[in-house]
């Protein structure tokens, strides 16, 4: 299944890994100051690393998800409620504060009910790294769901994306799509899954 280009050991060990990776040096983003009212709001964080919600109006709750991910990872943050492509790209580059090393965007899948997968499309990722990203997402997902058995278990799909639009700019990018229920009823759990996944995905080396 291909994402639509026109329209995430144990839980304690996962959390500990993220703390070791970023520690106190990571810059945080205040959830209470979420920039969802602006047309395109950007906030700098870790230089070169950005997480974004390109269409939170259409993809409900993605703005809340990325704001929390930015707070936990220290990544720069971009939320666009309405924009032109050129203006959006400029705000992403402002949040990156220089070369865009890693860009992740969260989008929604609006299929009937709660059907769907966790779909991750990649740029700058070879086949070996894609397999490791999928394994990492599944490992983190399973760790969280062992403690949250009522939350839907999404299969993880990882495949390449075309390097066009905003995805032509970063060295590495992940376009992530979540079904409606996982952005609403189970948002807290899947936000945690994605935050831990992205924090560790950025340090995975490329395959040989």
Secondary structure as UniProt FT lines:
FT   HELIX           11..22
FT   HELIX           23..25
FT   HELIX           31..33
FT   TURN            36..37
FT   STRAND          40..43
FT   STRAND          46..53
FT   TURN            54..58
FT   TURN            60..61
FT   HELIX           62..73
FT   STRAND          75..80
FT   HELIX           85..96
FT   STRAND          102..109
FT   TURN            113..114
FT   STRAND          118..123
FT   HELIX           127..147
FT   TURN            149..150
FT   STRAND          156..160
FT   HELIX           165..168
FT   STRAND          172..179
FT   HELIX           180..183
FT   TURN            184..186
FT   HELIX           187..201
FT   TURN            202..203
//
